[in-house]
């Protein structure tokens, strides 16, 4: 059977591989729809991209199809990472280096990762909801990875863990950060802390690549281009 096509990406995933909620989102094309639309405002040709929290790899594949881009993608959940590897292979993408693991600010630490039936709810936050099992994962230093691989664009959807990472990491050489905010986990105080921490590093909120909780922070200015009239109304 031919794989499902989601946002133009081949997705060889069966109903038994994901929860009913995720399967319905894939079928309706609502799975990561906001990210799929706005990622092209954040990633440019020939970028060297670090993606944290790749999920099943659809956004990873969209990034990898941008000309000249190199992608290093991480996903903490082993089962989800295996699905993402399928997606990368099905789309014949040889510019993606995929890893199962966690990158955080500072030296390696041991984290408890809580696996949930709806894969987009799996996280290091025990209080985020009922979980099926726990995993122990040792992190690696995000700043060292960024330096070693000359990363200039960071994409992340890590279910609340972005707050600590963006406050504590130095992010050397990174020019743009595209992320999904999770205000239901840390409130406006958390968003304020993220914004202030990034401002101290030279980043500004960029409305050209932001929509709702999917936001772009950038260091460099450029043409004031928007998607359409309604986006600036």
GISUL-V786242 format. One record per run of one state. SS is the DSSP state (~ for helix, > for strand, _ for the rest). FROM is the first residue (numbers start at 1). TO is the last residue. If there is no record, write none. Layout:
# GISUL-V786242
ss/from/to
SS/FROM/TO
SS/FROM/TO
This chain:
# GISUL-V786242
ss/from/to
_/1/3
>/4/6
_/7/8
>/9/11
_/12/14
~/15/17
_/18/19
~/20/27
_/28/32
~/33/42
_/43/47
>/48/52
_/53/57
~/58/64
_/65/69
>/70/75
_/76/77
~/78/90
_/91/95
>/96/100
_/101/102
>/103/104
_/105/109
>/110/115
_/116/118
~/119/121
_/122/122
>/123/123
_/124/125
~/126/128
_/129/132
>/133/138
_/139/139
>/140/141
~/142/149
_/150/152
>/153/156
_/157/161
~/162/168
_/169/175
>/176/180
_/181/182
~/183/200
_/201/203
>/204/205
_/206/206
~/207/209
_/210/210
>/211/211
_/212/213
>/214/218
_/219/228
~/229/232
_/233/233
